[in-house]
Amino acid sequence: MWPETAEKVRLELAQLRRLIEYYQTLLGKVRVTEPDMIELSALSSFLHSFYTGIESIFKRIASDVDGNLPSGDHWHSGLISAMSQPTLKRHAVISEDLCGRIIKYMGFRHVFRHAYDFELKWRKMSDLVLKSEQVLDHLEVELKAFFEPEIGDRLP
């Protein structure tokens, strides 16, 4: 079911994987050394891009499969929550656990868009940065299960 949507999701997942690879040197460095201000700024951009990629996947599914996107002031959180709930057209896309983890990235999106770089705090970002690859791995597994058999083993 939904082979065109599955292919678009596969491409978006590949872009997210590429994003993590692009930042791999910095991600490795901050596992052992606290980042400086310039690195914090780069990592905030990374987190924003990471969340945006995930949100793009969910928007695609909501549009193509569900036939509508959430609207209103809280549409971002509504979109993520909708992905963890079954509908008449589909089963849940992601688990409640993964939903809770992704909502934290959405929360950082607000910080990124409204704070000055010098206001960033590593202690508030570190968990999101350091667990991003794990979250992506988890997302890939759950999306593979959702789209079986369309993309099956073709997911990155």
C-alpha positions in Angstrom: 0.0 0.0 0.0 1.1 3.6 -0.8 4.2 2.7 -2.8 4.8 6.3 -4.0 4.6 7.6 -0.4 6.9 4.8 0.7 9.5 5.8 -1.9 9.3 9.5 -0.8 9.8 8.4 2.8 12.7 6.3 1.9 14.4 9.2 0.2 13.7 11.5 3.2 15.3 8.8 5.5 18.3 8.7 3.3 18.6 12.5 3.6 18.4 12.2 7.4 21.1 9.5 7.4 23.2 11.8 5.2 22.7 14.7 7.7 24.0 12.5 10.5 27.0 11.5 8.4 27.7 15.1 7.6 27.9 16.0 11.3 29.6 12.8 12.3 33.0 14.4 13.2 31.3 17.0 15.5 28.9 14.4 16.9 31.9 12.2 17.9 33.7 15.2 19.4 30.9 16.3 21.6 30.6 12.8 23.1 33.8 13.5 24.9 34.2 17.3 25.0 31.6 20.0 25.7 31.1 22.0 22.5 32.1 25.7 22.3 29.7 28.4 21.1 30.3 27.9 17.4 29.8 24.2 17.8 26.6 24.7 19.8 25.4 26.9 17.0 26.2 24.2 14.4 24.5 21.6 16.6 21.4 23.6 16.9 21.2 23.8 13.1 21.7 20.1 13.0 18.8 19.5 15.5 16.5 21.8 13.5 17.3 20.0 10.2 16.9 16.6 11.9 13.5 17.5 13.2 12.4 19.1 10.0 13.3 15.9 8.1 11.2 13.8 10.5 8.3 16.3 10.2 8.5 16.1 6.4 8.0 12.3 6.6 5.0 12.7 8.8 3.5 15.5 6.6 3.9 13.2 3.6 2.1 10.4 5.3 -0.6 12.7 6.7 -1.2 14.2 3.2 -0.9 11.0 1.1 -2.4 8.4 3.4 -4.7 10.3 5.7 -5.7 12.8 3.2 -5.2 15.8 5.4 -2.7 17.7 7.5 -3.5 19.0 11.0 -4.0 22.7 11.3 -4.2 25.4 13.9 -1.7 26.8 16.3 -0.5 23.4 17.5 -0.4 21.6 14.2 3.2 20.4 14.7 2.4 18.5 17.9 -0.9 17.4 16.4 1.0 15.9 13.4 3.4 13.9 15.6 0.6 12.7 17.9 -1.5 11.7 14.9 1.3 9.5 13.7 1.2 7.5 16.9 -2.6 6.9 16.6 -4.3 4.5 14.2 -7.0 5.8 11.8 -9.6 4.2 9.7 -7.1 4.2 6.8 -4.0 2.9 8.6 -2.5 1.6 11.7 -0.2 3.8 13.9 2.9 4.9 12.1 5.1 5.2 15.2 5.0 3.9 18.8 4.0 6.1 21.7 7.6 5.8 22.9 9.0 7.2 19.7 6.3 9.8 19.6 7.5 11.1 23.0 11.1 11.2 21.9 10.3 13.1 18.7 8.2 15.7 20.5 11.4 16.7 22.4 13.0 17.5 19.0 9.9 19.5 18.1 10.4 21.4 21.4 13.9 22.3 20.4 12.6 23.6 17.1 10.9 26.4 19.0 14.1 27.2 20.9 16.1 27.3 17.6 13.6 29.7 16.0 13.3 32.0 19.0 16.5 32.1 20.9 19.8 33.8 20.1 22.7 31.4 19.7 24.5 32.7 22.8 21.5 31.6 24.8 21.9 27.9 23.8 22.9 25.5 26.7 24.6 22.2 26.0 23.0 20.6 29.0 19.6 21.2 27.4 20.7 20.0 23.9 23.1 17.2 24.7 20.5 14.4 25.0 18.9 15.3 21.7 22.2 15.6 19.9 23.7 12.4 21.3 20.6 10.3 20.8 19.7 11.5 17.3 21.2 8.5 15.5 19.4 6.1 17.9 16.1 8.0 17.2 16.7 7.7 13.5 17.4 4.0 13.7 14.2 3.5 15.7 12.2 5.6 13.2 13.6 3.6 10.3 12.5 0.3 12.0 9.0 1.6 12.7 8.5 3.1 9.2 9.7 -0.2 7.7 7.1 -2.1 9.6 4.5 0.5 8.7 5.2 0.3 4.9 5.8 -3.4 4.6 5.9 -4.8 2.0 6.4 -1.6 -0.2 9.8 -0.7 0.9 10.8 -3.7 3.1 14.5 -4.3 2.9 15.0 -1.2 0.7 15.0 1.2 3.7 18.5 2.5 4.5 
